Amino acid sequence: ADTAASPRRSRLPSLEPAGSPPCSSPALGCWIRSGDASAPTPPAVEVRSDGCYREGRKWFAIGTNWRGIEYGWNFGDPQGRGFASAAGRALLEQEFTAMRAAGIRWVRVSLLDDGRHLARGYAAWRDDLRAMLDAARRHGLVVELNLFDYLAVARGWLDMTQPEAVVRDVVTPLLEDVGQHPAFGPINIGSEWE
């Protein structure tokens, strides 16, 4: 067993009942849980007014993709309107309270979206990121960060021929600063590259 990974995993809240691993549902666009995750291909999901069902049994969302303030402006807004601002902190409290009331425990949010703030460096996003992680911790949420989307490459802000620059300028400072934060979950380098 990989003992190095064990302490990291133990800090995440238990999202599943024993013997019921999570599975991803493209139909729902969220993480779901069920008592039966043994099927190699998830059966069809039916959405009803009172929730989601698979094979007649109720399923429920435990995670969400969240846009936050606005595309490209959650972290590192040069005008100071990100999550560390008074309005940003109020939004975090309001949204995270609502998420927990809905039973959500896992939030996926994009850090740099199309890369517009990449050149400003990690210090420009640090306060916004910490504000979000601290609010997530208070609400018992885990945050999954998506670093970039496909527009970062399409618009020329991210050069995929220079992966060492992403590691040096984004991943390393991020992990050194907040990698041990209790609300910090996995990171995705990119989304929707196809």
C-alpha positions, 0 to 999 in steps of 0.5 A, spaced: 500 500 500 502 507 498 502 509 505 504 516 503 497 517 500 494 515 506 494 521 510 492 525 504 486 521 503 484 521 510 482 528 510 477 528 505 470 527 508 467 520 507 463 521 501 460 514 500 457 509 504 462 503 505 463 499 499 460 504 495 465 507 491 463 514 487 462 514 479 462 519 474 455 520 470 456 524 464 448 525 464 448 528 470 455 532 469 456 531 477 459 526 482 453 521 484 453 515 489 449 509 489 449 502 493 451 499 486 457 501 483 459 494 480 456 495 473 461 497 468 457 502 464 452 506 468 445 505 466 441 510 464 439 516 469 432 518 470 431 525 472 424 526 476 422 532 480 424 529 486 431 527 484 435 523 480 434 515 479 437 509 476 434 502 476 428 505 480 433 507 486 434 514 488 441 517 487 443 524 489 448 529 487 454 530 492 458 535 488 458 540 483 461 544 478 461 551 480 462 558 476 463 562 482 463 570 481 464 570 473 468 566 468 475 568 468 475 573 475 474 568 481 482 569 482 487 574 481 482 580 478 486 586 478 481 590 480 480 586 487 473 583 485 475 576 487 473 571 492 478 575 497 474 581 496 468 583 501 463 581 496 467 575 494 467 572 501 459 574 502 458 570 495 462 564 498 458 564 504 452 564 501 453 559 495 457 554 500 451 554 505 446 553 500 451 547 497 451 544 504 444 545 505 443 541 498 448 535 501 453 537 496 460 536 499 465 536 493 466 543 489 469 543 482 472 550 480 476 553 475 482 557 477 485 560 471 479 559 466 482 561 459 489 563 462 488 571 462 491 572 469 497 567 468 502 572 467 500 575 473 503 570 477 501 565 483 501 571 488 496 575 484 491 569 485 493 567 492 489 571 497 482 569 493 484 562 493 485 562 500 479 565 501 475 560 497 479 554 501 478 557 508 470 558 506 470 551 503 473 548 510 468 552 514 462 549 510 465 542 510 467 542 502 472 539 498 475 543 492 477 540 486 481 545 482 481 545 474 487 550 472 485 551 465 480 550 460 481 549 452 481 557 451 487 558 455 491 554 449 486 557 443 487 564 446 495 563 446 495 564 454 498 557 455 503 554 451 502 546 451 509 545 448 512 548 455 509 544 460 515 545 465 512 552 465 506 550 468 509 546 473 514 551 475 509 557 475 502 554 477 502 547 480 509 548 484 507 554 488 500 552 488 502 546 492 507 549 496 502 554 499 495 550 499 497 543 498 496 541 505 489 545 506 484 541 509 479 543 503 484 542 498 482 536 493 485 534 486 487 538 481 486 538 473 491 541 469 485 542 463 478 541 461 475 540 454 482 540 451 478 536 445 
